[in-house]
Amino acid sequence: MSSFVSHPVEGKYILVTGGAGYIGSHTVLELCRNGHSVVVVDNLCNSVEESLKRVEIISGKGVPFYFCDVRDKDELNKVFDKYDFWAVIHFAGLKSVFESCKYPERYMNNNVEGTRILVECMIEHNVHNIVFSSSATLYGNPKTMDPLTEDCELGPINPYGESKLKAEQVITEKFKEYEDGQACLLRYFNPIGADVTGLIGENPKDIPNNLLPYVCQTLVGKRKFLRVYGNNYPTRDGTGVRDYVHVVDLADGHLAALEKLRENEENRNGAKAPLNDRVLIYNMGTGTGYSVLEVIDSMNKASGKIVPYKIVDRRKGDAAQVVACPAKANKELKWYTRYSISEMCADAWRWQSQNPDGYSKPSKKVLEMLENFKKEHAVSQ
């Protein structure tokens, strides 16, 4: 059960774009566990509908799903016409740094234009609140190794980061003019882990974008060894240090952001949102960094196996250390992370070991667990 209590708005729905993806599905699950009515749109370019079917089974709550690209305004309008939304959580977007360097126009079109069309639909349908899935890649290659605050200089160094920055700018510019609107822009650091059931988790369709899927795929034999890019950084063991946050903590961060927006609306008592309060920005991280070798060690302990790895040359543009300062989110959202790196790795391994092929070819254990959830409660629509 979620540690964060979020209050549904009676008679209203939350729209989650990209809700079948890794972070999206975990957030949908936490929303359902807190009693929210959720609708999902997703074009399934890097996700599968099975994740939402499992969310429904785990939570016992129906989640209407629409196969829809957020750039298709006609189809998106049909969803907005059908439901009374009070908020949107916007995950839909391409997210591979490597791929963005090969296809920068694709990333700009998908991530920026998709955001613009979504916000236009919101405003046209009088939907006031949005929580946006942004990224710590906006900070680029930090000049210092100090924890990053929301006021740090922005300087993305790849098209993916540029697309996230431009999407933030689209929301900020639109909401400056939208007097009833308010937005939370959440800059993620490195989400890992999975729901404690091990029934939903990270399921990259192609080349993984993050460290943990590579580690997990190596542990289950899909890769011969893990490449560690550089061991001569000015860090405690020479490998890059990153701030890893449990995906359930991150999902709770979205509930905390919704709660902040809801409370702001109630406190205004019908008044327009002040310009300075219309766009709020928060870092979503733990404030603690772990090196690549420390993550490998934690996964070794979680799995009872040994991750084979090789040290290779550094990658261009990789920073020595990227760690969040979450003080603003702690204070204003009352959001704190709960999970240690060992718990993150244990949950990631539970998902991977129970689902070695992701959502395809479910194991006997997974099928039995799903049946038990079905018996426990029928899904309510």
C-alpha positions as CSV (number, residue, x, y, z in Angstrom):
1,M,0.0,0.0,0.0
2,S,1.2,3.5,-0.8
3,S,2.7,5.4,2.1
4,F,1.3,8.7,0.7
5,V,-2.4,9.4,1.2
6,S,-4.0,11.2,-1.7
7,H,-7.6,12.3,-1.8
8,P,-9.6,11.8,-4.9
9,V,-11.8,14.6,-6.2
10,E,-15.4,13.2,-6.1
11,G,-16.9,12.5,-9.5
12,K,-13.8,13.4,-11.4
13,Y,-11.1,11.4,-13.2
14,I,-7.3,11.7,-13.7
15,L,-5.9,11.3,-17.2
16,V,-2.5,9.5,-17.3
17,T,-0.7,9.8,-20.7
18,G,1.8,7.0,-21.2
19,G,0.3,5.2,-18.3
20,A,1.2,1.7,-19.6
21,G,5.0,2.4,-19.3
22,Y,7.3,1.7,-16.4
23,I,6.8,4.8,-14.2
24,G,3.3,5.3,-15.6
25,S,2.0,1.9,-14.6
26,H,3.4,2.2,-11.1
27,T,1.8,5.6,-10.7
28,V,-1.6,4.3,-12.0
29,L,-1.4,1.5,-9.5
30,E,-0.7,3.9,-6.6
31,L,-3.6,6.2,-7.8
32,C,-5.9,3.2,-7.8
33,R,-4.8,2.1,-4.4
34,N,-5.7,5.6,-3.2
35,G,-9.2,5.4,-4.7
36,H,-8.7,7.7,-7.7
37,S,-10.6,7.0,-11.0
38,V,-8.0,6.8,-13.7
39,V,-8.1,6.8,-17.5
40,V,-5.0,5.9,-19.6
41,V,-3.9,6.9,-23.1
42,D,-0.8,5.4,-24.6
43,N,0.4,4.6,-28.1
44,L,2.4,1.6,-26.8
45,C,5.5,2.5,-28.6
46,N,7.6,1.4,-25.7
47,S,5.1,-0.3,-23.4
48,V,2.4,-3.0,-23.4
49,E,-1.2,-3.0,-22.3
50,E,-0.5,-6.1,-20.2
51,S,1.0,-3.8,-17.5
52,L,-2.4,-2.1,-17.0
53,K,-4.3,-5.4,-17.0
54,R,-2.0,-6.4,-14.1
55,V,-2.6,-3.1,-12.4
56,E,-6.3,-3.8,-12.6
57,I,-5.9,-7.3,-11.1
58,I,-3.6,-6.1,-8.3
59,S,-5.8,-3.1,-7.3
60,G,-9.2,-4.5,-8.1
61,K,-10.1,-1.3,-9.9
62,G,-10.8,-0.9,-13.6
63,V,-8.6,1.4,-15.7
64,P,-10.2,2.5,-19.0
65,F,-7.4,2.4,-21.7
66,Y,-7.3,4.2,-25.0
67,F,-4.8,3.4,-27.7
68,C,-4.0,7.0,-28.6
69,D,-1.0,9.2,-29.5
70,V,-1.1,12.5,-27.7
71,R,-0.2,14.2,-31.0
72,D,-3.5,13.0,-32.5
73,K,-5.7,15.9,-31.3
74,D,-8.9,14.5,-32.7
75,E,-8.6,11.2,-30.9
76,L,-7.4,12.9,-27.7
77,N,-10.4,15.2,-27.8
78,K,-12.7,12.2,-27.9
79,V,-11.2,11.1,-24.5
80,F,-11.5,14.6,-23.0
81,D,-15.1,14.7,-24.2
82,K,-16.0,11.4,-22.6
83,Y,-14.6,12.1,-19.0
84,D,-14.6,14.9,-16.5
85,F,-10.9,15.2,-15.7
86,W,-9.6,17.4,-12.9
87,A,-6.0,16.6,-13.6
88,V,-3.6,15.2,-16.1
89,I,-0.3,13.3,-15.4
90,H,1.8,13.5,-18.5
91,F,4.3,10.6,-19.0
92,A,3.9,10.1,-22.8
93,G,7.2,10.7,-24.5
94,L,10.3,9.1,-26.0
95,K,13.1,8.7,-23.4
96,S,16.3,7.2,-24.9
97,V,19.3,9.5,-24.9
98,F,21.1,7.3,-27.4
99,E,18.2,7.1,-29.8
100,S,17.6,10.9,-29.5
101,C,21.1,11.5,-30.8
102,K,20.2,9.5,-33.9
103,Y,16.7,10.9,-34.4
104,P,16.6,14.4,-32.8
105,E,13.6,15.6,-34.9
106,R,11.6,12.6,-33.8
107,Y,12.2,13.5,-30.2
108,M,11.3,17.1,-30.7
109,N,8.1,16.3,-32.5
110,N,7.0,13.6,-30.1
111,N,7.9,15.1,-26.8
112,V,7.4,18.8,-27.5
113,E,4.5,18.8,-30.0
114,G,2.8,16.1,-28.0
115,T,2.9,18.2,-24.9
116,R,1.7,21.3,-26.7
117,I,-1.4,19.5,-28.1
118,L,-2.2,17.9,-24.8
119,V,-2.1,21.2,-23.0
120,E,-4.3,22.8,-25.7
121,C,-6.9,20.0,-25.1
122,M,-6.7,20.6,-21.4
123,I,-7.4,24.3,-21.7
124,E,-10.1,23.8,-24.3
125,H,-11.8,21.3,-21.9
126,N,-11.3,23.5,-18.8
127,V,-8.9,21.0,-17.1
128,H,-6.8,23.0,-14.7
129,N,-4.0,20.8,-13.4
130,I,-1.1,19.0,-14.9
131,V,1.9,17.0,-13.4
132,F,4.6,16.6,-16.0
133,S,7.3,13.9,-16.2
134,S,10.5,15.9,-16.7
135,S,14.1,14.8,-16.2
136,A,17.3,15.6,-14.4
137,T,18.9,15.5,-17.9
138,L,18.0,19.2,-18.0
139,Y,20.9,19.9,-15.7
140,G,23.3,18.5,-18.3
141,N,26.9,18.0,-17.1
142,P,27.0,19.7,-13.7
143,K,30.0,22.0,-13.1
144,T,30.2,20.8,-9.5
145,M,29.5,17.6,-7.6
146,D,27.2,19.3,-5.2
147,P,23.5,18.1,-4.9
148,L,21.4,19.8,-7.6
149,T,18.7,22.2,-6.6
150,E,15.8,23.3,-8.9
151,D,17.6,26.7,-9.3
152,C,20.8,25.1,-10.8
153,E,21.8,26.2,-14.3
154,L,20.1,24.2,-17.1
155,G,22.1,22.9,-20.0
156,P,21.0,19.6,-21.6
157,I,23.7,18.0,-23.6
158,N,21.5,15.7,-25.8
159,P,18.3,16.0,-27.9
160,Y,16.3,14.0,-25.3
161,G,17.2,16.6,-22.6
162,E,16.5,19.4,-25.0
163,S,13.1,18.0,-25.8
164,K,12.2,17.8,-22.1
165,L,13.4,21.4,-21.5
166,K,11.3,22.6,-24.5
167,A,8.3,20.7,-23.2
168,E,8.7,22.4,-19.8
169,Q,8.8,25.7,-21.6
170,V,5.6,24.9,-23.5
171,I,3.8,24.2,-20.3
172,T,5.2,27.3,-18.6
173,E,4.3,29.6,-21.4
174,K,0.7,28.2,-21.8
175,F,0.1,28.3,-18.1
176,K,1.2,31.9,-17.8
177,E,-1.8,32.8,-19.8
178,Y,-4.1,30.1,-18.3
179,E,-5.3,31.9,-15.2
180,D,-7.2,28.8,-13.8
181,G,-4.3,26.5,-14.4
182,Q,-1.4,25.2,-12.4
183,A,1.4,22.7,-13.2
184,C,4.0,20.7,-11.3
185,L,7.1,19.8,-13.3
186,L,8.9,16.9,-11.7
187,R,12.5,16.4,-12.6
188,Y,13.3,12.7,-12.1
189,F,16.7,11.4,-11.3
190,N,17.2,7.6,-11.8
191,P,14.1,5.5,-11.1
192,I,14.7,1.8,-10.4
193,G,12.9,-1.0,-8.5
194,A,9.4,-2.4,-9.0
195,D,6.2,-2.9,-7.1
196,V,6.6,-5.2,-4.1
197,T,4.3,-7.8,-5.8
198,G,6.9,-8.2,-8.6
199,L,4.0,-8.3,-11.1
200,I,4.8,-5.0,-12.8
201,G,8.2,-3.5,-13.5
202,E,10.6,-2.1,-16.1
203,N,10.1,-3.8,-19.4
204,P,12.3,-2.2,-22.1
205,K,11.2,-3.2,-25.6
206,D,14.6,-2.6,-27.2
207,I,18.0,-1.4,-25.8
208,P,17.6,-0.4,-22.1
209,N,18.1,3.3,-21.3
210,N,19.3,2.9,-17.7
211,L,21.8,0.9,-15.7
212,L,19.5,-1.5,-13.8
213,P,17.8,-3.2,-16.8
214,Y,21.3,-4.0,-18.1
215,V,22.3,-5.4,-14.7
216,C,19.2,-7.5,-14.5
217,Q,19.4,-8.8,-18.1
218,T,23.0,-9.8,-17.3
219,L,21.9,-11.7,-14.2
220,V,19.3,-13.7,-16.1
221,G,21.8,-14.5,-18.9
222,K,20.4,-12.2,-21.6
223,R,23.8,-10.4,-21.7
224,K,27.3,-12.0,-21.2
225,F,28.6,-9.1,-19.2
226,L,27.9,-5.5,-18.1
227,R,29.9,-2.7,-19.5
228,V,31.0,-0.2,-16.9
229,Y,31.9,3.1,-18.6
230,G,35.0,4.4,-16.9
231,N,36.6,3.9,-13.5
232,N,38.7,7.0,-13.3
233,Y,36.1,9.6,-12.2
234,P,36.8,11.7,-9.1
235,T,34.4,9.5,-7.1
236,R,35.0,7.2,-4.1
237,D,35.6,4.1,-6.4
238,G,36.2,5.8,-9.7
239,T,32.8,4.9,-11.3
240,G,30.0,7.4,-12.0
241,V,27.7,8.3,-9.1
242,R,23.9,8.7,-9.6
243,D,20.9,9.3,-7.4
244,Y,18.6,6.3,-7.7
245,V,15.0,6.6,-6.5
246,H,12.6,3.7,-6.1
247,V,9.8,3.8,-8.7
248,V,7.2,3.5,-6.0
249,D,8.6,6.5,-4.2
250,L,8.6,8.3,-7.5
251,A,4.9,7.3,-8.1
252,D,4.1,8.7,-4.6
253,G,5.8,11.9,-5.7
254,H,3.1,12.3,-8.4
255,L,0.4,11.8,-5.8
256,A,2.1,14.4,-3.6
257,A,2.1,16.8,-6.5
258,L,-1.6,16.2,-7.2
259,E,-2.3,16.8,-3.5
260,K,-0.4,20.1,-3.6
261,L,-2.4,21.2,-6.7
262,R,-5.7,20.2,-5.1
263,E,-4.9,22.0,-1.8
264,N,-3.9,25.1,-3.8
265,E,-7.2,25.1,-5.6
266,E,-9.1,24.7,-2.3
267,N,-7.2,27.4,-0.6
268,R,-7.9,29.9,-3.4
269,N,-11.6,29.3,-3.0
270,G,-12.4,30.0,-6.6
271,A,-9.9,32.8,-7.1
272,K,-7.5,32.7,-10.1
273,A,-4.0,31.1,-9.6
274,P,-1.3,33.8,-8.9
275,L,1.2,33.9,-11.7
276,N,4.1,32.8,-9.4
277,D,2.2,29.8,-8.2
278,R,1.0,28.5,-11.6
279,V,4.2,26.5,-12.4
280,L,6.0,24.6,-9.6
281,I,9.2,22.7,-10.1
282,Y,10.5,19.8,-7.9
283,N,13.5,17.4,-8.0
284,M,12.5,13.8,-7.5
285,G,15.5,12.1,-5.9
286,T,16.8,10.8,-2.6
287,G,19.7,13.2,-2.1
288,T,22.1,10.2,-1.8
289,G,24.3,9.0,-4.6
290,Y,25.5,5.5,-5.4
291,S,28.3,4.5,-7.7
292,V,27.9,1.9,-10.5
293,L,30.0,-0.6,-8.5
294,E,27.9,-0.1,-5.4
295,V,24.7,-0.8,-7.4
296,I,26.3,-3.9,-8.8
297,D,27.3,-5.0,-5.3
298,S,23.7,-4.4,-4.1
299,M,22.3,-6.4,-7.0
300,N,24.8,-9.3,-6.2
301,K,23.4,-9.4,-2.7
302,A,19.8,-9.1,-3.8
303,S,20.1,-11.9,-6.3
304,G,22.6,-14.2,-4.7
305,K,24.5,-14.1,-8.0
306,I,27.5,-12.3,-9.3
307,V,27.1,-9.7,-12.1
308,P,30.0,-10.2,-14.6
309,Y,31.3,-6.8,-15.8
310,K,34.1,-5.2,-17.8
311,I,35.5,-1.7,-17.4
312,V,35.4,0.1,-20.7
313,D,36.2,3.7,-21.8
314,R,34.1,6.6,-20.6
315,R,31.1,7.7,-22.7
316,K,31.2,11.2,-24.0
317,G,29.1,13.6,-21.9
318,D,28.7,11.4,-18.8
319,A,29.1,13.4,-15.6
320,A,31.1,12.1,-12.6
321,Q,28.2,12.6,-10.2
322,V,24.5,13.7,-10.5
323,V,22.6,13.8,-7.2
324,A,19.4,15.6,-6.3
325,C,18.7,18.0,-3.6
326,P,15.2,17.0,-2.7
327,A,14.7,19.7,0.1
328,K,12.1,21.6,-1.8
329,A,9.9,18.6,-2.5
330,N,10.4,17.5,1.2
331,K,9.2,20.9,2.4
332,E,6.5,21.8,0.0
333,L,5.1,18.5,-1.1
334,K,5.7,16.7,2.2
335,W,7.3,14.0,0.0
336,Y,10.1,11.8,1.4
337,T,11.7,8.7,-0.1
338,R,11.4,5.5,1.9
339,Y,13.5,2.9,0.1
340,S,17.2,2.1,0.5
341,I,19.4,1.0,-2.4
342,S,19.3,-2.6,-1.1
343,E,15.4,-2.5,-1.2
344,M,15.4,-1.0,-4.6
345,C,17.6,-3.8,-5.9
346,A,15.7,-6.5,-4.1
347,D,12.4,-5.3,-5.7
348,A,14.1,-5.0,-9.2
349,W,15.4,-8.5,-8.9
350,R,12.0,-9.9,-7.7
351,W,10.4,-8.4,-10.9
352,Q,13.2,-9.6,-13.2
353,S,13.5,-13.1,-11.7
354,Q,9.7,-13.7,-11.8
355,N,9.4,-12.1,-15.3
356,P,12.6,-12.9,-17.2
357,D,10.9,-12.1,-20.5
358,G,9.1,-9.1,-19.1
359,Y,5.3,-9.2,-19.7
360,S,5.5,-11.9,-22.3
361,K,5.6,-15.6,-21.4
362,P,4.5,-15.2,-17.7
363,S,6.0,-17.8,-15.4
364,K,3.9,-20.3,-13.5
365,K,4.4,-18.3,-10.3
366,V,3.2,-15.1,-11.9
367,L,0.1,-16.8,-13.2
368,E,-0.7,-18.2,-9.8
369,M,-0.2,-14.8,-8.1
370,L,-2.5,-13.1,-10.6
371,E,-5.1,-15.8,-10.1
372,N,-4.9,-15.2,-6.3
373,F,-5.4,-11.5,-6.8
374,K,-8.4,-12.2,-9.0
375,K,-9.9,-14.4,-6.3
376,E,-9.2,-11.8,-3.7
377,H,-11.3,-9.1,-5.4
378,A,-13.2,-8.8,-8.6
379,V,-12.2,-5.8,-10.7
380,S,-14.7,-2.9,-10.3
381,Q,-15.3,-0.6,-13.3
